[in-house]
Structures are given as structure tokens and as C-alpha cells.
Amino acid sequence: MLISYFGNIVKSLIPILLGVAVVVFFWGIIQYLFTDAKEKGSKLMFWGIIALFVMVSIWGLVAFLQVEFLTGLPLTPPPNINPLP
């Protein structure tokens, strides 16, 4: 019960955190292009890309481990293929 509750909270936070990382990246682009704070903008773009890379990598690693060790079935089966007999 508690693990399921915690898992639902994490599932809800992942898209929010990805959205924040994308906003930080685009805010860095805006600062780099339209203000005099080019160094600050480039740092924001760099950290936005790093955050996106880390989050997507961890997301993929968790999905891989889930398929390999927990379910044995792909998370999203290819179209027109029913994984269960």
C-alpha cells in the first residue's frame, strides 16, 4: 500500500520535473539571445540539458530494470502484437 502510494507520487512528479527542466533550458535561450546576460543564459542552458539528460536516463534505466526483473513484458508493446496468449 505504502509503496504503491509512493510510486504514484513519483509518477506524478516525473512529468512536472521534466517540464521544469525544459522551461529552464528555454529561459536560458531567451536570456542568451535577448539580454546582456549571455554567460548566465549559457549556464542555464547547460544545466537544463544536464537535468533533462539525467532524468530521461534514469527514467529509461528504471523502465529497463522493470521489464527485465519485474514483469518480463515490455512497457508498451509494439502495435498489433498481443504479448499475452
PyMOL Python script that loads the backbone (N, CA, C, O; Angstrom):
from pymol import cmd

cmd.read_pdbstr("""\
ATOM      1  N   MET A   1       0.822  -1.190   0.000  1.00  0.00           N
ATOM      2  CA  MET A   1       0.000   0.000   0.000  1.00  0.00           C
ATOM      3  C   MET A   1       0.867   1.255   0.000  1.00  0.00           C
ATOM      4  O   MET A   1       0.667   2.154  -0.817  1.00  0.00           O
ATOM      5  N   LEU A   2       1.835   1.313   0.923  1.00  0.00           N
ATOM      6  CA  LEU A   2       2.699   2.482   1.020  1.00  0.00           C
ATOM      7  C   LEU A   2       3.597   2.604  -0.209  1.00  0.00           C
ATOM      8  O   LEU A   2       3.831   3.709  -0.698  1.00  0.00           O
ATOM      9  N   ILE A   3       4.095   1.489  -0.703  1.00  0.00           N
ATOM     10  CA  ILE A   3       4.944   1.514  -1.894  1.00  0.00           C
ATOM     11  C   ILE A   3       4.142   1.979  -3.099  1.00  0.00           C
ATOM     12  O   ILE A   3       4.646   2.753  -3.913  1.00  0.00           O
ATOM     13  N   SER A   4       2.919   1.524  -3.225  1.00  0.00           N
ATOM     14  CA  SER A   4       2.057   1.946  -4.322  1.00  0.00           C
ATOM     15  C   SER A   4       1.768   3.445  -4.246  1.00  0.00           C
ATOM     16  O   SER A   4       1.786   4.138  -5.263  1.00  0.00           O
ATOM     17  N   TYR A   5       1.507   3.934  -3.054  1.00  0.00           N
ATOM     18  CA  TYR A   5       1.245   5.361  -2.860  1.00  0.00           C
ATOM     19  C   TYR A   5       2.470   6.184  -3.244  1.00  0.00           C
ATOM     20  O   TYR A   5       2.349   7.193  -3.940  1.00  0.00           O
ATOM     21  N   PHE A   6       3.643   5.759  -2.796  1.00  0.00           N
ATOM     22  CA  PHE A   6       4.883   6.455  -3.127  1.00  0.00           C
ATOM     23  C   PHE A   6       5.148   6.406  -4.633  1.00  0.00           C
ATOM     24  O   PHE A   6       5.592   7.391  -5.222  1.00  0.00           O
ATOM     25  N   GLY A   7       4.874   5.255  -5.252  1.00  0.00           N
ATOM     26  CA  GLY A   7       5.057   5.126  -6.697  1.00  0.00           C
ATOM     27  C   GLY A   7       4.156   6.064  -7.476  1.00  0.00           C
ATOM     28  O   GLY A   7       4.571   6.620  -8.493  1.00  0.00           O
ATOM     29  N   ASN A   8       2.926   6.248  -7.014  1.00  0.00           N
ATOM     30  CA  ASN A   8       2.010   7.174  -7.684  1.00  0.00           C
ATOM     31  C   ASN A   8       2.483   8.621  -7.560  1.00  0.00           C
ATOM     32  O   ASN A   8       2.333   9.409  -8.495  1.00  0.00           O
ATOM     33  N   ILE A   9       3.049   8.967  -6.418  1.00  0.00           N
ATOM     34  CA  ILE A   9       3.587  10.324  -6.246  1.00  0.00           C
ATOM     35  C   ILE A   9       4.756  10.552  -7.190  1.00  0.00           C
ATOM     36  O   ILE A   9       4.846  11.603  -7.824  1.00  0.00           O
ATOM     37  N   VAL A  10       5.648   9.579  -7.289  1.00  0.00           N
ATOM     38  CA  VAL A  10       6.810   9.707  -8.178  1.00  0.00           C
ATOM     39  C   VAL A  10       6.357   9.794  -9.634  1.00  0.00           C
ATOM     40  O   VAL A  10       6.903  10.580 -10.408  1.00  0.00           O
ATOM     41  N   LYS A  11       5.354   8.985 -10.012  1.00  0.00           N
ATOM     42  CA  LYS A  11       4.833   9.039 -11.377  1.00  0.00           C
ATOM     43  C   LYS A  11       4.278  10.417 -11.708  1.00  0.00           C
ATOM     44  O   LYS A  11       4.398  10.883 -12.841  1.00  0.00           O
ATOM     45  N   SER A  12       3.677  11.063 -10.731  1.00  0.00           N
ATOM     46  CA  SER A  12       3.124  12.393 -10.950  1.00  0.00           C
ATOM     47  C   SER A  12       4.220  13.451 -11.041  1.00  0.00           C
ATOM     48  O   SER A  12       4.064  14.438 -11.761  1.00  0.00           O
ATOM     49  N   LEU A  13       5.312  13.263 -10.331  1.00  0.00           N
ATOM     50  CA  LEU A  13       6.377  14.256 -10.303  1.00  0.00           C
ATOM     51  C   LEU A  13       7.279  14.220 -11.528  1.00  0.00           C
ATOM     52  O   LEU A  13       7.853  15.246 -11.892  1.00  0.00           O
ATOM     53  N   ILE A  14       7.418  13.083 -12.165  1.00  0.00           N
ATOM     54  CA  ILE A  14       8.339  12.966 -13.304  1.00  0.00           C
ATOM     55  C   ILE A  14       7.991  13.942 -14.424  1.00  0.00           C
ATOM     56  O   ILE A  14       8.876  14.673 -14.868  1.00  0.00           O
ATOM     57  N   PRO A  15       6.741  13.992 -14.906  1.00  0.00           N
ATOM     58  CA  PRO A  15       6.447  14.961 -15.979  1.00  0.00           C
ATOM     59  C   PRO A  15       6.610  16.409 -15.523  1.00  0.00           C
ATOM     60  O   PRO A  15       7.002  17.264 -16.316  1.00  0.00           O
ATOM     61  N   ILE A  16       6.315  16.690 -14.261  1.00  0.00           N
ATOM     62  CA  ILE A  16       6.483  18.053 -13.757  1.00  0.00           C
ATOM     63  C   ILE A  16       7.951  18.446 -13.761  1.00  0.00           C
ATOM     64  O   ILE A  16       8.296  19.547 -14.188  1.00  0.00           O
ATOM     65  N   LEU A  17       8.813  17.563 -13.294  1.00  0.00           N
ATOM     66  CA  LEU A  17      10.243  17.860 -13.266  1.00  0.00           C
ATOM     67  C   LEU A  17      10.823  17.982 -14.670  1.00  0.00           C
ATOM     68  O   LEU A  17      11.678  18.832 -14.916  1.00  0.00           O
ATOM     69  N   LEU A  18      10.365  17.139 -15.588  1.00  0.00           N
ATOM     70  CA  LEU A  18      10.816  17.270 -16.981  1.00  0.00           C
ATOM     71  C   LEU A  18      10.377  18.611 -17.552  1.00  0.00           C
ATOM     72  O   LEU A  18      11.136  19.262 -18.270  1.00  0.00           O
ATOM     73  N   GLY A  19       9.168  19.018 -17.239  1.00  0.00           N
ATOM     74  CA  GLY A  19       8.674  20.322 -17.696  1.00  0.00           C
ATOM     75  C   GLY A  19       9.493  21.469 -17.136  1.00  0.00           C
ATOM     76  O   GLY A  19       9.789  22.428 -17.848  1.00  0.00           O
ATOM     77  N   VAL A  20       9.863  21.380 -15.859  1.00  0.00           N
ATOM     78  CA  VAL A  20      10.690  22.425 -15.245  1.00  0.00           C
ATOM     79  C   VAL A  20      12.055  22.487 -15.933  1.00  0.00           C
ATOM     80  O   VAL A  20      12.565  23.578 -16.188  1.00  0.00           O
ATOM     81  N   ALA A  21      12.644  21.341 -16.232  1.00  0.00           N
ATOM     82  CA  ALA A  21      13.947  21.327 -16.901  1.00  0.00           C
ATOM     83  C   ALA A  21      13.855  21.948 -18.299  1.00  0.00           C
ATOM     84  O   ALA A  21      14.764  22.662 -18.721  1.00  0.00           O
ATOM     85  N   VAL A  22      12.768  21.680 -19.010  1.00  0.00           N
ATOM     86  CA  VAL A  22      12.586  22.271 -20.340  1.00  0.00           C
ATOM     87  C   VAL A  22      12.414  23.785 -20.223  1.00  0.00           C
ATOM     88  O   VAL A  22      12.972  24.536 -21.023  1.00  0.00           O
ATOM     89  N   VAL A  23      11.648  24.233 -19.233  1.00  0.00           N
ATOM     90  CA  VAL A  23      11.455  25.676 -19.035  1.00  0.00           C
ATOM     91  C   VAL A  23      12.782  26.349 -18.693  1.00  0.00           C
ATOM     92  O   VAL A  23      13.063  27.437 -19.196  1.00  0.00           O
ATOM     93  N   VAL A  24      13.598  25.727 -17.852  1.00  0.00           N
ATOM     94  CA  VAL A  24      14.903  26.289 -17.507  1.00  0.00           C
ATOM     95  C   VAL A  24      15.773  26.394 -18.755  1.00  0.00           C
ATOM     96  O   VAL A  24      16.456  27.399 -18.952  1.00  0.00           O
ATOM     97  N   PHE A  25      15.753  25.373 -19.590  1.00  0.00           N
ATOM     98  CA  PHE A  25      16.546  25.408 -20.822  1.00  0.00           C
ATOM     99  C   PHE A  25      16.090  26.554 -21.728  1.00  0.00           C
ATOM    100  O   PHE A  25      16.914  27.325 -22.220  1.00  0.00           O
ATOM    101  N   PHE A  26      14.785  26.664 -21.946  1.00  0.00           N
ATOM    102  CA  PHE A  26      14.296  27.729 -22.823  1.00  0.00           C
ATOM    103  C   PHE A  26      14.486  29.112 -22.199  1.00  0.00           C
ATOM    104  O   PHE A  26      14.703  30.084 -22.923  1.00  0.00           O
ATOM    105  N   TRP A  27      14.409  29.220 -20.879  1.00  0.00           N
ATOM    106  CA  TRP A  27      14.687  30.502 -20.236  1.00  0.00           C
ATOM    107  C   TRP A  27      16.152  30.884 -20.455  1.00  0.00           C
ATOM    108  O   TRP A  27      16.462  32.062 -20.633  1.00  0.00           O
ATOM    109  N   GLY A  28      17.045  29.908 -20.442  1.00  0.00           N
ATOM    110  CA  GLY A  28      18.444  30.178 -20.749  1.00  0.00           C
ATOM    111  C   GLY A  28      18.629  30.648 -22.178  1.00  0.00           C
ATOM    112  O   GLY A  28      19.439  31.537 -22.441  1.00  0.00           O
ATOM    113  N   ILE A  29      17.881  30.057 -23.110  1.00  0.00           N
ATOM    114  CA  ILE A  29      17.954  30.509 -24.509  1.00  0.00           C
ATOM    115  C   ILE A  29      17.490  31.948 -24.629  1.00  0.00           C
ATOM    116  O   ILE A  29      18.122  32.752 -25.313  1.00  0.00           O
ATOM    117  N   ILE A  30      16.391  32.275 -23.970  1.00  0.00           N
ATOM    118  CA  ILE A  30      15.858  33.636 -24.031  1.00  0.00           C
ATOM    119  C   ILE A  30      16.863  34.621 -23.444  1.00  0.00           C
ATOM    120  O   ILE A  30      17.100  35.683 -24.021  1.00  0.00           O
ATOM    121  N   GLN A  31      17.450  34.280 -22.311  1.00  0.00           N
ATOM    122  CA  GLN A  31      18.442  35.172 -21.717  1.00  0.00           C
ATOM    123  C   GLN A  31      19.670  35.304 -22.601  1.00  0.00           C
ATOM    124  O   GLN A  31      20.242  36.390 -22.703  1.00  0.00           O
ATOM    125  N   TYR A  32      20.080  34.233 -23.231  1.00  0.00           N
ATOM    126  CA  TYR A  32      21.270  34.282 -24.084  1.00  0.00           C
ATOM    127  C   TYR A  32      21.030  35.141 -25.329  1.00  0.00           C
ATOM    128  O   TYR A  32      21.912  35.890 -25.750  1.00  0.00           O
ATOM    129  N   LEU A  33      19.853  35.031 -25.908  1.00  0.00           N
ATOM    130  CA  LEU A  33      19.578  35.734 -27.156  1.00  0.00           C
ATOM    131  C   LEU A  33      19.157  37.191 -26.966  1.00  0.00           C
ATOM    132  O   LEU A  33      19.529  38.047 -27.769  1.00  0.00           O
ATOM    133  N   PHE A  34      18.399  37.480 -25.931  1.00  0.00           N
ATOM    134  CA  PHE A  34      17.750  38.787 -25.855  1.00  0.00           C
ATOM    135  C   PHE A  34      18.226  39.684 -24.726  1.00  0.00           C
ATOM    136  O   PHE A  34      17.740  40.809 -24.605  1.00  0.00           O
ATOM    137  N   THR A  35      19.149  39.235 -23.899  1.00  0.00           N
ATOM    138  CA  THR A  35      19.657  40.097 -22.826  1.00  0.00           C
ATOM    139  C   THR A  35      21.171  40.154 -22.903  1.00  0.00           C
ATOM    140  O   THR A  35      21.805  39.507 -23.737  1.00  0.00           O
ATOM    141  N   ASP A  36      21.727  40.951 -22.005  1.00  0.00           N
ATOM    142  CA  ASP A  36      23.186  41.062 -21.945  1.00  0.00           C
ATOM    143  C   ASP A  36      23.809  39.990 -21.058  1.00  0.00           C
ATOM    144  O   ASP A  36      25.033  39.904 -20.959  1.00  0.00           O
ATOM    145  N   ALA A  37      22.979  39.172 -20.413  1.00  0.00           N
ATOM    146  CA  ALA A  37      23.475  38.130 -19.505  1.00  0.00           C
ATOM    147  C   ALA A  37      23.741  36.832 -20.273  1.00  0.00           C
ATOM    148  O   ALA A  37      23.129  35.801 -19.996  1.00  0.00           O
ATOM    149  N   LYS A  38      24.643  36.895 -21.222  1.00  0.00           N
ATOM    150  CA  LYS A  38      24.922  35.735 -22.067  1.00  0.00           C
ATOM    151  C   LYS A  38      25.547  34.584 -21.276  1.00  0.00           C
ATOM    152  O   LYS A  38      25.232  33.421 -21.526  1.00  0.00           O
ATOM    153  N   GLU A  39      26.421  34.896 -20.335  1.00  0.00           N
ATOM    154  CA  GLU A  39      27.057  33.836 -19.552  1.00  0.00           C
ATOM    155  C   GLU A  39      26.027  33.135 -18.668  1.00  0.00           C
ATOM    156  O   GLU A  39      26.040  31.909 -18.556  1.00  0.00           O
ATOM    157  N   LYS A  40      25.144  33.897 -18.047  1.00  0.00           N
ATOM    158  CA  LYS A  40      24.105  33.298 -17.208  1.00  0.00           C
ATOM    159  C   LYS A  40      23.160  32.456 -18.064  1.00  0.00           C
ATOM    160  O   LYS A  40      22.740  31.377 -17.645  1.00  0.00           O
ATOM    161  N   GLY A  41      22.827  32.941 -19.252  1.00  0.00           N
ATOM    162  CA  GLY A  41      21.963  32.180 -20.155  1.00  0.00           C
ATOM    163  C   GLY A  41      22.596  30.879 -20.602  1.00  0.00           C
ATOM    164  O   GLY A  41      21.923  29.851 -20.678  1.00  0.00           O
ATOM    165  N   SER A  42      23.877  30.916 -20.897  1.00  0.00           N
ATOM    166  CA  SER A  42      24.543  29.687 -21.336  1.00  0.00           C
ATOM    167  C   SER A  42      24.643  28.680 -20.187  1.00  0.00           C
ATOM    168  O   SER A  42      24.559  27.474 -20.416  1.00  0.00           O
ATOM    169  N   LYS A  43      24.822  29.164 -18.960  1.00  0.00           N
ATOM    170  CA  LYS A  43      24.844  28.257 -17.809  1.00  0.00           C
ATOM    171  C   LYS A  43      23.476  27.611 -17.599  1.00  0.00           C
ATOM    172  O   LYS A  43      23.387  26.420 -17.301  1.00  0.00           O
ATOM    173  N   LEU A  44      22.411  28.399 -17.754  1.00  0.00           N
ATOM    174  CA  LEU A  44      21.069  27.841 -17.609  1.00  0.00           C
ATOM    175  C   LEU A  44      20.783  26.801 -18.687  1.00  0.00           C
ATOM    176  O   LEU A  44      20.189  25.759 -18.408  1.00  0.00           O
ATOM    177  N   MET A  45      21.206  27.083 -19.913  1.00  0.00           N
ATOM    178  CA  MET A  45      21.013  26.098 -20.979  1.00  0.00           C
ATOM    179  C   MET A  45      21.786  24.817 -20.674  1.00  0.00           C
ATOM    180  O   MET A  45      21.265  23.716 -20.854  1.00  0.00           O
ATOM    181  N   PHE A  46      23.023  24.961 -20.214  1.00  0.00           N
ATOM    182  CA  PHE A  46      23.846  23.799 -19.895  1.00  0.00           C
ATOM    183  C   PHE A  46      23.196  22.958 -18.809  1.00  0.00           C
ATOM    184  O   PHE A  46      23.068  21.745 -18.971  1.00  0.00           O
ATOM    185  N   TRP A  47      22.782  23.572 -17.703  1.00  0.00           N
ATOM    186  CA  TRP A  47      22.194  22.821 -16.599  1.00  0.00           C
ATOM    187  C   TRP A  47      20.821  22.275 -16.960  1.00  0.00           C
ATOM    188  O   TRP A  47      20.422  21.229 -16.450  1.00  0.00           O
ATOM    189  N   GLY A  48      20.088  22.969 -17.833  1.00  0.00           N
ATOM    190  CA  GLY A  48      18.814  22.430 -18.306  1.00  0.00           C
ATOM    191  C   GLY A  48      19.012  21.155 -19.109  1.00  0.00           C
ATOM    192  O   GLY A  48      18.272  20.185 -18.938  1.00  0.00           O
ATOM    193  N   ILE A  49      20.013  21.155 -19.989  1.00  0.00           N
ATOM    194  CA  ILE A  49      20.312  19.951 -20.778  1.00  0.00           C
ATOM    195  C   ILE A  49      20.800  18.822 -19.878  1.00  0.00           C
ATOM    196  O   ILE A  49      20.410  17.670 -20.066  1.00  0.00           O
ATOM    197  N   ILE A  50      21.645  19.138 -18.907  1.00  0.00           N
ATOM    198  CA  ILE A  50      22.137  18.117 -17.981  1.00  0.00           C
ATOM    199  C   ILE A  50      20.968  17.514 -17.204  1.00  0.00           C
ATOM    200  O   ILE A  50      20.887  16.294 -17.059  1.00  0.00           O
ATOM    201  N   ALA A  51      20.064  18.357 -16.704  1.00  0.00           N
ATOM    202  CA  ALA A  51      18.907  17.860 -15.944  1.00  0.00           C
ATOM    203  C   ALA A  51      18.031  16.972 -16.810  1.00  0.00           C
ATOM    204  O   ALA A  51      17.587  15.917 -16.358  1.00  0.00           O
ATOM    205  N   LEU A  52      17.772  17.381 -18.050  1.00  0.00           N
ATOM    206  CA  LEU A  52      16.966  16.557 -18.957  1.00  0.00           C
ATOM    207  C   LEU A  52      17.644  15.216 -19.214  1.00  0.00           C
ATOM    208  O   LEU A  52      16.992  14.173 -19.177  1.00  0.00           O
ATOM    209  N   PHE A  53      18.936  15.238 -19.471  1.00  0.00           N
ATOM    210  CA  PHE A  53      19.665  14.010 -19.747  1.00  0.00           C
ATOM    211  C   PHE A  53      19.610  13.055 -18.564  1.00  0.00           C
ATOM    212  O   PHE A  53      19.354  11.862 -18.733  1.00  0.00           O
ATOM    213  N   VAL A  54      19.851  13.580 -17.367  1.00  0.00           N
ATOM    214  CA  VAL A  54      19.856  12.729 -16.172  1.00  0.00           C
ATOM    215  C   VAL A  54      18.471  12.144 -15.925  1.00  0.00           C
ATOM    216  O   VAL A  54      18.342  10.950 -15.652  1.00  0.00           O
ATOM    217  N   MET A  55      17.433  12.975 -16.017  1.00  0.00           N
ATOM    218  CA  MET A  55      16.081  12.486 -15.735  1.00  0.00           C
ATOM    219  C   MET A  55      15.626  11.448 -16.755  1.00  0.00           C
ATOM    220  O   MET A  55      15.046  10.428 -16.382  1.00  0.00           O
ATOM    221  N   VAL A  56      15.879  11.694 -18.020  1.00  0.00           N
ATOM    222  CA  VAL A  56      15.465  10.734 -19.041  1.00  0.00           C
ATOM    223  C   VAL A  56      16.287   9.453 -18.941  1.00  0.00           C
ATOM    224  O   VAL A  56      15.762   8.364 -19.171  1.00  0.00           O
ATOM    225  N   SER A  57      17.568   9.570 -18.601  1.00  0.00           N
ATOM    226  CA  SER A  57      18.405   8.382 -18.436  1.00  0.00           C
ATOM    227  C   SER A  57      17.922   7.522 -17.276  1.00  0.00           C
ATOM    228  O   SER A  57      17.835   6.300 -17.400  1.00  0.00           O
ATOM    229  N   ILE A  58      17.611   8.152 -16.154  1.00  0.00           N
ATOM    230  CA  ILE A  58      17.116   7.394 -15.002  1.00  0.00           C
ATOM    231  C   ILE A  58      15.759   6.784 -15.319  1.00  0.00           C
ATOM    232  O   ILE A  58      15.486   5.644 -14.945  1.00  0.00           O
ATOM    233  N   TRP A  59      14.912   7.535 -16.005  1.00  0.00           N
ATOM    234  CA  TRP A  59      13.599   7.031 -16.399  1.00  0.00           C
ATOM    235  C   TRP A  59      13.753   5.783 -17.281  1.00  0.00           C
ATOM    236  O   TRP A  59      13.051   4.791 -17.084  1.00  0.00           O
ATOM    237  N   GLY A  60      14.660   5.837 -18.237  1.00  0.00           N
ATOM    238  CA  GLY A  60      14.914   4.691 -19.108  1.00  0.00           C
ATOM    239  C   GLY A  60      15.515   3.521 -18.357  1.00  0.00           C
ATOM    240  O   GLY A  60      15.153   2.372 -18.612  1.00  0.00           O
ATOM    241  N   LEU A  61      16.429   3.791 -17.433  1.00  0.00           N
ATOM    242  CA  LEU A  61      17.038   2.729 -16.646  1.00  0.00           C
ATOM    243  C   LEU A  61      15.996   2.032 -15.775  1.00  0.00           C
ATOM    244  O   LEU A  61      15.997   0.805 -15.671  1.00  0.00           O
ATOM    245  N   VAL A  62      15.116   2.797 -15.155  1.00  0.00           N
ATOM    246  CA  VAL A  62      14.064   2.209 -14.328  1.00  0.00           C
ATOM    247  C   VAL A  62      13.123   1.367 -15.189  1.00  0.00           C
ATOM    248  O   VAL A  62      12.724   0.274 -14.785  1.00  0.00           O
ATOM    249  N   ALA A  63      12.769   1.867 -16.367  1.00  0.00           N
ATOM    250  CA  ALA A  63      11.898   1.102 -17.263  1.00  0.00           C
ATOM    251  C   ALA A  63      12.578  -0.195 -17.695  1.00  0.00           C
ATOM    252  O   ALA A  63      11.936  -1.244 -17.742  1.00  0.00           O
ATOM    253  N   PHE A  64      13.861  -0.131 -18.009  1.00  0.00           N
ATOM    254  CA  PHE A  64      14.604  -1.330 -18.398  1.00  0.00           C
ATOM    255  C   PHE A  64      14.636  -2.350 -17.265  1.00  0.00           C
ATOM    256  O   PHE A  64      14.373  -3.533 -17.479  1.00  0.00           O
ATOM    257  N   LEU A  65      14.960  -1.887 -16.063  1.00  0.00           N
ATOM    258  CA  LEU A  65      15.020  -2.792 -14.920  1.00  0.00           C
ATOM    259  C   LEU A  65      13.647  -3.381 -14.601  1.00  0.00           C
ATOM    260  O   LEU A  65      13.541  -4.540 -14.201  1.00  0.00           O
ATOM    261  N   GLN A  66      12.608  -2.588 -14.779  1.00  0.00           N
ATOM    262  CA  GLN A  66      11.257  -3.083 -14.538  1.00  0.00           C
ATOM    263  C   GLN A  66      10.911  -4.199 -15.511  1.00  0.00           C
ATOM    264  O   GLN A  66      10.340  -5.214 -15.112  1.00  0.00           O
ATOM    265  N   VAL A  67      11.249  -4.021 -16.775  1.00  0.00           N
ATOM    266  CA  VAL A  67      10.959  -5.040 -17.769  1.00  0.00           C
ATOM    267  C   VAL A  67      11.780  -6.294 -17.515  1.00  0.00           C
ATOM    268  O   VAL A  67      11.255  -7.405 -17.590  1.00  0.00           O
ATOM    269  N   GLU A  68      13.043  -6.131 -17.220  1.00  0.00           N
ATOM    270  CA  GLU A  68      13.931  -7.274 -17.076  1.00  0.00           C
ATOM    271  C   GLU A  68      13.697  -8.068 -15.793  1.00  0.00           C
ATOM    272  O   GLU A  68      13.789  -9.296 -15.804  1.00  0.00           O
ATOM    273  N   PHE A  69      13.399  -7.392 -14.700  1.00  0.00           N
ATOM    274  CA  PHE A  69      13.356  -8.085 -13.418  1.00  0.00           C
ATOM    275  C   PHE A  69      11.969  -8.220 -12.804  1.00  0.00           C
ATOM    276  O   PHE A  69      11.755  -9.117 -11.989  1.00  0.00           O
ATOM    277  N   LEU A  70      11.024  -7.367 -13.165  1.00  0.00           N
ATOM    278  CA  LEU A  70       9.729  -7.421 -12.501  1.00  0.00           C
ATOM    279  C   LEU A  70       8.639  -8.053 -13.355  1.00  0.00           C
ATOM    280  O   LEU A  70       7.977  -8.990 -12.909  1.00  0.00           O
ATOM    281  N   THR A  71       8.442  -7.561 -14.570  1.00  0.00           N
ATOM    282  CA  THR A  71       7.299  -8.026 -15.348  1.00  0.00           C
ATOM    283  C   THR A  71       7.675  -8.999 -16.450  1.00  0.00           C
ATOM    284  O   THR A  71       6.940  -9.951 -16.711  1.00  0.00           O
ATOM    285  N   GLY A  72       8.797  -8.777 -17.092  1.00  0.00           N
ATOM    286  CA  GLY A  72       9.171  -9.610 -18.219  1.00  0.00           C
ATOM    287  C   GLY A  72       8.472  -9.219 -19.504  1.00  0.00           C
ATOM    288  O   GLY A  72       8.755  -9.780 -20.563  1.00  0.00           O
ATOM    289  N   LEU A  73       7.559  -8.258 -19.421  1.00  0.00           N
ATOM    290  CA  LEU A  73       6.838  -7.780 -20.597  1.00  0.00           C
ATOM    291  C   LEU A  73       7.262  -6.346 -20.888  1.00  0.00           C
ATOM    292  O   LEU A  73       7.564  -5.595 -19.961  1.00  0.00           O
ATOM    293  N   PRO A  74       7.290  -5.959 -22.142  1.00  0.00           N
ATOM    294  CA  PRO A  74       7.612  -4.562 -22.445  1.00  0.00           C
ATOM    295  C   PRO A  74       6.547  -3.633 -21.881  1.00  0.00           C
ATOM    296  O   PRO A  74       5.385  -4.012 -21.729  1.00  0.00           O
ATOM    297  N   LEU A  75       6.968  -2.402 -21.570  1.00  0.00           N
ATOM    298  CA  LEU A  75       6.033  -1.431 -21.025  1.00  0.00           C
ATOM    299  C   LEU A  75       4.962  -1.053 -22.041  1.00  0.00           C
ATOM    300  O   LEU A  75       3.785  -0.945 -21.700  1.00  0.00           O
ATOM    301  N   THR A  76       5.368  -0.857 -23.263  1.00  0.00           N
ATOM    302  CA  THR A  76       4.411  -0.557 -24.333  1.00  0.00           C
ATOM    303  C   THR A  76       4.694  -1.523 -25.470  1.00  0.00           C
ATOM    304  O   THR A  76       5.689  -1.359 -26.176  1.00  0.00           O
ATOM    305  N   PRO A  77       3.852  -2.519 -25.665  1.00  0.00           N
ATOM    306  CA  PRO A  77       4.111  -3.481 -26.726  1.00  0.00           C
ATOM    307  C   PRO A  77       3.974  -2.832 -28.099  1.00  0.00           C
ATOM    308  O   PRO A  77       3.252  -1.848 -28.260  1.00  0.00           O
ATOM    309  N   PRO A  78       4.662  -3.382 -29.075  1.00  0.00           N
ATOM    310  CA  PRO A  78       4.535  -2.853 -30.442  1.00  0.00           C
ATOM    311  C   PRO A  78       3.081  -2.978 -30.911  1.00  0.00           C
ATOM    312  O   PRO A  78       2.345  -3.834 -30.420  1.00  0.00           O
ATOM    313  N   PRO A  79       2.666  -2.138 -31.849  1.00  0.00           N
ATOM    314  CA  PRO A  79       1.284  -2.206 -32.313  1.00  0.00           C
ATOM    315  C   PRO A  79       0.982  -3.551 -32.970  1.00  0.00           C
ATOM    316  O   PRO A  79       1.849  -4.167 -33.589  1.00  0.00           O
ATOM    317  N   ASN A  80      -0.255  -3.985 -32.822  1.00  0.00           N
ATOM    318  CA  ASN A  80      -0.769  -5.209 -33.425  1.00  0.00           C
ATOM    319  C   ASN A  80      -0.105  -6.483 -32.880  1.00  0.00           C
ATOM    320  O   ASN A  80      -0.183  -7.537 -33.512  1.00  0.00           O
ATOM    321  N   ILE A  81       0.537  -6.393 -31.728  1.00  0.00           N
ATOM    322  CA  ILE A  81       1.129  -7.576 -31.128  1.00  0.00           C
ATOM    323  C   ILE A  81       0.581  -7.683 -29.704  1.00  0.00           C
ATOM    324  O   ILE A  81       0.734  -6.765 -28.897  1.00  0.00           O
ATOM    325  N   ASN A  82      -0.041  -8.785 -29.418  1.00  0.00           N
ATOM    326  CA  ASN A  82      -0.562  -9.029 -28.092  1.00  0.00           C
ATOM    327  C   ASN A  82       0.463  -9.881 -27.340  1.00  0.00           C
ATOM    328  O   ASN A  82       0.691 -11.032 -27.711  1.00  0.00           O
ATOM    329  N   PRO A  83       1.092  -9.330 -26.280  1.00  0.00           N
ATOM    330  CA  PRO A  83       2.140 -10.080 -25.604  1.00  0.00           C
ATOM    331  C   PRO A  83       1.605 -11.250 -24.774  1.00  0.00           C
ATOM    332  O   PRO A  83       2.356 -12.165 -24.438  1.00  0.00           O
ATOM    333  N   LEU A  84       0.326 -11.225 -24.446  1.00  0.00           N
ATOM    334  CA  LEU A  84      -0.247 -12.311 -23.663  1.00  0.00           C
ATOM    335  C   LEU A  84      -0.994 -13.286 -24.569  1.00  0.00           C
ATOM    336  O   LEU A  84      -1.692 -12.853 -25.487  1.00  0.00           O
ATOM    337  N   PRO A  85      -0.864 -14.591 -24.334  1.00  0.00           N
ATOM    338  CA  PRO A  85      -1.571 -15.564 -25.197  1.00  0.00           C
ATOM    339  C   PRO A  85      -3.061 -15.580 -24.946  1.00  0.00           C
ATOM    340  O   PRO A  85      -3.787 -16.339 -25.587  1.00  0.00           O
TER     341      PRO A  85
END
""", "prot")
cmd.dss("prot")
cmd.show_as("cartoon", "prot")
cmd.util.cbc("prot")
cmd.orient("prot")
